[in-house]
């Protein structure tokens, strides 16, 4: 089955303007406090993705790993009403002080300060620099937005750099570049350690673009590589600078691939793609200890891997989510103790504890609004 690929190819990403929407939203009166109290270890963030006005839902992560709704905050922009087409629609900065959210229906990005106790304060809402933003990344003072261009390339399909400051996001002169010629179905943008390079996965064209970051956040033109496994979807950089890529793969052959980025920007595989025997491997997260998890949308499973410090990938096992769940995103808590999987067909999160050897145990579920998009956790 090619459920998600068909959606990417056949659904507009909400590039049309949303009429009648007030775009000056800010945090509402609810505080990020779980009902009933109890010890809180962190927070989980997702967006409602509503075309009538996007919001962020904040969930408190309790000591047992289960979640409780702790607050809801207006982004000041509009969602596109479609999920499952990207990774990084909701992104938490490495220092956990900033939350960025794409507003795909209004071509904007919302910047929130994360306050003590997990509450959010809207800093500002800025233009994404293109059409139908689908993914955003942040590292230090640099943010990068991936604009998909919409179904019929009715707007720019590019990467746009933004300066991230304590007062909000601001455009960077010379910080935008178009994706490579022939790029199609862009799904994810990531920034390397040290903010020296940006990478974009393009699922339908089966390409990965890299961009060198220059002084002040300027971007050099795209350098394009063909991944070793079909249909790269999501990526992350390891602390050592290896690029890990979750691949759709062929039938029953989703995979996780590892690449070294050459000084020229070309990707060189460090080993053959490591298959999990599943379908539609799309989203990837990794803990500080090297445990990595890939969500397989059509198989309703999560694959556990181990990634060594040098980027060597080893497959461990598959764990079921729920029959018919169609998982479309995931987030790993900062302490590596809990994994949360967004189920597109069931409008809920599945809560897992993550034990030794990346072994997952389901511990509960949490209801979400229909078409929720993006997932981040502290």
N, C-alpha and C positions, 0 to 999 in steps of 0.2 A: 504494500500500500504506500501511496505517496501523499498522505493527507496534508501535511504541512506544506510540501512543495506546491501542491495544487492551490493552496490558500495564498501563498506568496505570489504565484503567477496570476491568480484570478480575482484578487480582492484589492480594490483601491484603498490606499492608506489614509483616507480622510483628508486629502489635501484641500478640499473646498473649504471656504470660510464658513464658520458657524454663526448664523445670524442670531441677533438678540442676546448674545452672551456678554455678561459683565466680566471684563477681564482684569479687574482690580482686586481679586479675591485675596484674603489673608487668612491666617489661622482662625478657626472658630473658637468658641469659648471652652471647648472640652480640653482638659489637660491629659497628658499621657500618663495616666494612673490606672492600673488594672482594678476592676471591681473586686471587692473582697480582700484587697491587700495581698500580703504574702511577699516572699523574696523574689525580686526581679533580677535576672542575669543579663538582660539585653532587650533589644526591640527588633521587630520585623516590620518592614515597610512595603506597601504595594499601592498602586494607583487604581482608582475606580474606572478610569479611562472613559468617562461619560462624555458624550458629545454635547450635553447640556451644561457642562462645567466639570472639569477634572478635579478630583480630590485625592489626597493621600490618606490611607488608613494606616494607623500605627497600632501594632499589637505588642503587648508586653510579653516577653519570654520568661515564663516562670521557672522555678528551680527544677521542676520535673520535665521541662521542655515543651509543655503545652502552652497555648497562646490565649490571651484575653484582649479584646478590643480596648484600647486605651485612649484613642483620640482620632479625630478626623479633621483634615485641614484642606482648605481650598488652594489649588495651585495658581489660580488666576488665569488659566488657559483652558482649552477644550481638548478632550480626548478624541480618539477616532472610532471607538466602539468595536475594535477588532484586536484580539490578542493572538499570541502564538507565532508572531512573524519576526521576532527579534530577541536578542539578549541585550540587557543594559538599558531598558526603558526607565528603570528606577535604579539609581546608583548612589552608593554611600562612599564618601572619600575614605582613603586609607586611615586617616586619623579620626574618622567617625564624627567629624564636626560639621560636615556638609552633606546634604542630600539633594541630588539633582533628579529632575523628572521631565521626560519629554511630553509635550502637549501636541500630539500628532494631528489633531483636528484644527489647531490654530497656528501651526508652524512656529512654536515657541518652546523655550526651555525655562523651567521654574527652578529657582535656587533657594533652598531652605537652610537656615542655621539649625543644627541639632542642639537643643538645650539640655542641661542636666535633667535627668529623668525621662529623656526620650521625646520631650515635646518639641515642636517645630515652630520656627519663626520665618515667615516668607521674607527673603531679602529683596529679590526682584524677579521679574519675568522679562525675558529678552527674546528677540527674534532668533530663530535657529540658523539663519543665513541660507536657507533653502526651503524646499518643500517636503512635507511629510517626514519630520524627524522621527527616527525609529530607535536610536541608541545613543547613549551619552556616556563618556568616560571622564574621570578626573584623577589627576595626580599632582599634588602640591598646588601650585598656582595656575596650572594648565588644565582646561577642560576642552574636550573635542566632541562635536555633535555630528552624527551621521544622518544626512538628509537623503531619504530614499528616492525622492523625485516623484513619487506617486506611481500609479499603475501605468499610465501612458506617458511617463516622463514629462508631465505637464509643467514641472518646475525643476530647478537645479538638483542634480544628484551629486552630492559633494560631501567633503569633510570640512567643517568650519571650526576654527579654534576660537576659544573664549578665555579671557583672563579671569581667574577666580580670585576674588578678594573678599575681605571681611564685610564689604558693603554690597557684594553681589557680583554678577557676571558682566563682562564688558567685551565687545568685539576686539579682535587683534588685527591690525593692519597687515595684510599679506598672509593672514592665517587661514585662508580658504583655498582648497584645491578641488577640481573635479575628480571623480573616480576615473579609472582607466577606460579607454575606448572599448566598448563592448561589455562593460560591467553590467550585471543584471541581478536583481534580487539581493541587494545589500542587506545584511542582517545584524552586524555587530561591529563596534569600534572599540579598540583598546589602546592604551598608552604604555610604553615600555618603562622599566625602571630607569630613573634618571631623566625621564621625559625626553629622550633623544629620538624616539621613533613612534609612529602611529601605524596601526594595522587595521584593515577592514576586510571582513569576510563577505564574499558575494556568492550566494548559494546557487542561483540559477545559471550564472556564467561559469561556475566552478573555478573561481579565481580568488586570490588574496592580494590586495594592494598594500604596499607599505609606503610611508611618507617620512622623510627625514625632517626633524624639527630643528629649525635654525634659531638664531638669536632673536629673543623677544617673542618666540612662538610662531614665527613664520613657517610655512610648510613648503617643502620641495615637491615637484610633480610626482605622481604615482609611479612606483616600480611594481610590476605585476609578476606574480608567480602562479603556476598551476599546482594545486595541492596533490599529494600522492594518493589520496583517497577521494572518491567522488563527493561533490557538494559540501564543501566546508560551510559550517553554519555559525559556530560560536568559538571564541578564542579567549585565552588569557596568557599573560606573560608570567613566567616564574621569576623569583627574585634574582636568579642567575641570568635572566634575559632570554630563556628558551620560550618559544611560542608554542603553546599547546592548542590544538584545534580539534573540536568535536565535528565529526563528519557524518552526514546522512549515510554514506556508503551505498553499496548495492543491497539487494534483498537479503535480509538476515546477516548483514555484514557491516553494520555501523561500526565506527572505529574512532580511536583517539590517536592523533598524530603529534609528533614532536619535531620542531624545526629550530635550526640555528639561523639567525638573521645575519647575512654577510654585510660587510661595510657598504656594499653597493645597494643593499636593500632586498636582494634576492634571497628567497628562502631555500635552505638546504636541509633535507630530512636527516634526522639523527638516527632513525631506525625505521623499519617498515611499519605501516599503520597497524595498531593493535586492535583487533576486532573483538566485539563483545557478543557477536551472534544475534544481535537484535536489529530492530528497524527504526530508522529516523532518530539517530543520536544527534541531539540538537543543542543542549545546554550543558555548560561545564562550570564547576566550581572546584576549588582546591583549598585544603587546610594548610596551615604552616608546617605541619608534620609530614605533608606529602600525600595524604589521602585525597583522592579526586573522585568526583561523582559526575556521571553523564546521564542525562534524562533521555530516554528513548520513547518518543511520543506515540508511535503506532503500536509498540510492544507493551505499553503501560508498565515500564520498568525503569529502575535506576541501576546503572552499572558502576561498580566500585573498582577503582584502580589505585595503584601506588605509583607515585612519581618521585624518583630519586632527586637528590640535589643537582645532579648533572643533567636532569631531564629525561632519564630513562624511564619508560612506561611499562608497567606490568598489570595485566588484567587479573582481577581477583574473583568477582562473582556478580550475579544479577539479583536484584530484589524487586518483587512485585509491588506496584502501587495500589491499584484497584482496577478491576476489569472495566473497560470503557471509560477510564478516567481521562485519557488523552492529556498527559502532563505537558505543560507548555512553558515552564520556567522553574527555577529552583534558587535557593539561597542557603548558605552555610553560615551558622553562627560564628562569631569571631573566635570563640574558644574551641571550635570544632566539635562541640558536643551534640549539636542538633542540626538536622537538615530539614528544610521545608520545601515542598513540591507543590506548585500551582497546577491544579487539575482543570483544564479548559472546559471539559464537558460536564463537570460536576460543580463548578463554581465554588471550589473550596481548596484549602491547603491541607495536604497530608503532612502530619508532624512525625518526624523520625528522631530517635536517639541514634547517635553515631558512636559506635564503640571501637575497641581495639581492632586493627586490621580493616578499618572502613566497613565494619559490619553494621547494617542498619536494622532497626527494630521500630515498627510503626507503633505510635503511642496515642494517636488521636487525629481529629480533623477540626478545621476551623472554617466556617462559612464565609464566603466572599460575595461581593456584588457581581452580577453577570458581566463578563468580558473584562475582568480585572487584568491589569497589564503590569509586568515588571515586578521584581522581588529583590529586596536587599535586607541584610540582617547584621546586627551587632552582637 
